[in-house]
Amino acid sequence: MYRASDEVEHEQWLTELADARETLDLGEETEVRAADLFLSSVPDDDRSKRAVLAASLYVATLVTGERRSQGEVASAVGVSRLTVQQRWKDLLETAGLDAPDW
Protein backbone atom coordinates (compact mmCIF):
# COMPACT_ATOMS: atom_id res chain seq x y z
CA MET A 1 0.00 0.00 0.00
CA TYR A 2 1.09 3.57 -0.42
CA ARG A 3 0.36 6.93 1.15
CA ALA A 4 -1.42 9.82 -0.55
CA SER A 5 1.80 11.82 -0.25
CA ASP A 6 3.47 9.25 -2.53
CA GLU A 7 1.30 10.52 -5.40
CA VAL A 8 2.66 14.03 -4.88
CA GLU A 9 6.23 12.84 -4.43
CA HIS A 10 6.12 10.80 -7.64
CA GLU A 11 3.98 13.16 -9.70
CA GLN A 12 6.60 13.28 -12.48
CA TRP A 13 6.44 9.51 -12.89
CA LEU A 14 2.66 9.47 -12.87
CA THR A 15 2.69 12.11 -15.61
CA GLU A 16 5.00 9.87 -17.65
CA LEU A 17 2.60 7.00 -17.04
CA ALA A 18 -0.30 9.10 -18.34
CA ASP A 19 1.71 9.99 -21.43
CA ALA A 20 2.55 6.34 -22.08
CA ARG A 21 -1.12 5.39 -21.65
CA GLU A 22 -2.09 7.91 -24.30
CA THR A 23 0.65 6.71 -26.63
CA LEU A 24 -0.62 3.14 -26.30
CA ASP A 25 -4.29 4.20 -26.53
CA LEU A 26 -5.20 2.53 -23.24
CA GLY A 27 -8.17 3.21 -21.00
CA GLU A 28 -8.14 5.09 -17.72
CA GLU A 29 -8.67 1.91 -15.71
CA THR A 30 -5.35 0.60 -17.01
CA GLU A 31 -3.63 3.82 -15.97
CA VAL A 32 -5.16 3.65 -12.50
CA ARG A 33 -4.08 0.03 -12.06
CA ALA A 34 -0.57 0.82 -13.29
CA ALA A 35 -0.31 3.80 -10.94
CA ASP A 36 -1.41 1.64 -7.99
CA LEU A 37 1.16 -1.01 -8.87
CA PHE A 38 3.90 1.57 -9.35
CA LEU A 39 3.19 3.48 -6.14
CA SER A 40 2.96 0.25 -4.16
CA SER A 41 6.39 -0.91 -5.30
CA VAL A 42 8.32 2.22 -6.26
CA PRO A 43 12.03 1.71 -5.58
CA ASP A 44 14.26 4.21 -3.81
CA ASP A 45 16.79 4.18 -6.65
CA ASP A 46 15.82 6.70 -9.35
CA ARG A 47 17.44 4.53 -12.02
CA SER A 48 15.01 1.71 -11.31
CA LYS A 49 11.84 3.79 -11.26
CA ARG A 50 11.42 3.87 -15.04
CA ALA A 51 11.77 0.07 -15.17
CA VAL A 52 9.17 -0.41 -12.44
CA LEU A 53 6.89 2.07 -14.21
CA ALA A 54 7.14 0.06 -17.44
CA ALA A 55 6.54 -3.25 -15.67
CA SER A 56 3.57 -1.74 -13.81
CA LEU A 57 2.01 -0.57 -17.05
CA TYR A 58 2.58 -3.93 -18.73
CA VAL A 59 1.01 -5.82 -15.81
CA ALA A 60 -1.93 -3.40 -15.83
CA THR A 61 -2.54 -4.11 -19.51
CA LEU A 62 -2.72 -7.82 -18.72
CA VAL A 63 -5.04 -7.36 -15.75
CA THR A 64 -7.46 -5.07 -17.58
CA GLY A 65 -7.49 -7.08 -20.79
CA GLU A 66 -5.95 -4.27 -22.86
CA ARG A 67 -2.90 -6.36 -23.69
CA ARG A 68 0.03 -4.71 -25.37
CA SER A 69 3.34 -6.35 -26.13
CA GLN A 70 6.32 -5.90 -23.87
CA GLY A 71 8.03 -4.10 -26.73
CA GLU A 72 5.16 -1.64 -27.19
CA VAL A 73 5.07 -0.82 -23.49
CA ALA A 74 8.85 -0.56 -23.29
CA SER A 75 8.95 1.83 -26.23
CA ALA A 76 6.20 4.03 -24.77
CA VAL A 77 8.02 4.29 -21.44
CA GLY A 78 11.55 4.51 -22.80
CA VAL A 79 13.13 1.27 -21.63
CA SER A 80 14.19 -1.92 -23.37
CA ARG A 81 11.83 -4.84 -23.87
CA LEU A 82 14.25 -6.92 -21.79
CA THR A 83 13.71 -4.55 -18.85
CA VAL A 84 9.96 -5.23 -18.92
CA GLN A 85 10.53 -8.95 -19.44
CA GLN A 86 12.79 -9.17 -16.38
CA ARG A 87 10.50 -7.30 -14.00
CA TRP A 88 6.85 -7.93 -14.77
CA LYS A 89 6.43 -11.40 -13.22
CA ASP A 90 7.94 -10.41 -9.88
CA LEU A 91 5.74 -7.32 -9.79
CA LEU A 92 2.68 -9.41 -10.60
CA GLU A 93 3.44 -11.90 -7.83
CA THR A 94 4.27 -9.17 -5.31
CA ALA A 95 0.87 -7.61 -6.02
CA GLY A 96 -0.79 -10.96 -5.36
CA LEU A 97 -2.10 -11.32 -8.90
CA ASP A 98 -2.14 -14.45 -11.01
CA ALA A 99 -0.03 -14.66 -14.14
CA PRO A 100 -1.97 -15.18 -17.36
CA ASP A 101 -1.93 -18.71 -18.68
CA TRP A 102 -1.19 -18.37 -22.37
C-alpha positions as CSV (number, residue, x, y, z in Angstrom):
1,M,0.0,0.0,0.0
2,Y,1.1,3.6,-0.4
3,R,0.4,6.9,1.2
4,A,-1.4,9.8,-0.5
5,S,1.8,11.8,-0.2
6,D,3.5,9.2,-2.5
7,E,1.3,10.5,-5.4
8,V,2.7,14.0,-4.9
9,E,6.2,12.8,-4.4
10,H,6.1,10.8,-7.6
11,E,4.0,13.2,-9.7
12,Q,6.6,13.3,-12.5
13,W,6.4,9.5,-12.9
14,L,2.7,9.5,-12.9
15,T,2.7,12.1,-15.6
16,E,5.0,9.9,-17.6
17,L,2.6,7.0,-17.0
18,A,-0.3,9.1,-18.3
19,D,1.7,10.0,-21.4
20,A,2.6,6.3,-22.1
21,R,-1.1,5.4,-21.6
22,E,-2.1,7.9,-24.3
23,T,0.7,6.7,-26.6
24,L,-0.6,3.1,-26.3
25,D,-4.3,4.2,-26.5
26,L,-5.2,2.5,-23.2
27,G,-8.2,3.2,-21.0
28,E,-8.1,5.1,-17.7
29,E,-8.7,1.9,-15.7
30,T,-5.4,0.6,-17.0
31,E,-3.6,3.8,-16.0
32,V,-5.2,3.7,-12.5
33,R,-4.1,0.0,-12.1
34,A,-0.6,0.8,-13.3
35,A,-0.3,3.8,-10.9
36,D,-1.4,1.6,-8.0
37,L,1.2,-1.0,-8.9
38,F,3.9,1.6,-9.4
39,L,3.2,3.5,-6.1
40,S,3.0,0.2,-4.2
41,S,6.4,-0.9,-5.3
42,V,8.3,2.2,-6.3
43,P,12.0,1.7,-5.6
44,D,14.3,4.2,-3.8
45,D,16.8,4.2,-6.6
46,D,15.8,6.7,-9.3
47,R,17.4,4.5,-12.0
48,S,15.0,1.7,-11.3
49,K,11.8,3.8,-11.3
50,R,11.4,3.9,-15.0
51,A,11.8,0.1,-15.2
52,V,9.2,-0.4,-12.4
53,L,6.9,2.1,-14.2
54,A,7.1,0.1,-17.4
55,A,6.5,-3.2,-15.7
56,S,3.6,-1.7,-13.8
57,L,2.0,-0.6,-17.0
58,Y,2.6,-3.9,-18.7
59,V,1.0,-5.8,-15.8
60,A,-1.9,-3.4,-15.8
61,T,-2.5,-4.1,-19.5
62,L,-2.7,-7.8,-18.7
63,V,-5.0,-7.4,-15.8
64,T,-7.5,-5.1,-17.6
65,G,-7.5,-7.1,-20.8
66,E,-6.0,-4.3,-22.9
67,R,-2.9,-6.4,-23.7
68,R,0.0,-4.7,-25.4
69,S,3.3,-6.3,-26.1
70,Q,6.3,-5.9,-23.9
71,G,8.0,-4.1,-26.7
72,E,5.2,-1.6,-27.2
73,V,5.1,-0.8,-23.5
74,A,8.9,-0.6,-23.3
75,S,8.9,1.8,-26.2
76,A,6.2,4.0,-24.8
77,V,8.0,4.3,-21.4
78,G,11.5,4.5,-22.8
79,V,13.1,1.3,-21.6
80,S,14.2,-1.9,-23.4
81,R,11.8,-4.8,-23.9
82,L,14.2,-6.9,-21.8
83,T,13.7,-4.6,-18.9
84,V,10.0,-5.2,-18.9
85,Q,10.5,-8.9,-19.4
86,Q,12.8,-9.2,-16.4
87,R,10.5,-7.3,-14.0
88,W,6.8,-7.9,-14.8
89,K,6.4,-11.4,-13.2
90,D,7.9,-10.4,-9.9
91,L,5.7,-7.3,-9.8
92,L,2.7,-9.4,-10.6
93,E,3.4,-11.9,-7.8
94,T,4.3,-9.2,-5.3
95,A,0.9,-7.6,-6.0
96,G,-0.8,-11.0,-5.4
97,L,-2.1,-11.3,-8.9
98,D,-2.1,-14.5,-11.0
99,A,0.0,-14.7,-14.1
100,P,-2.0,-15.2,-17.4
101,D,-1.9,-18.7,-18.7
102,W,-1.2,-18.4,-22.4
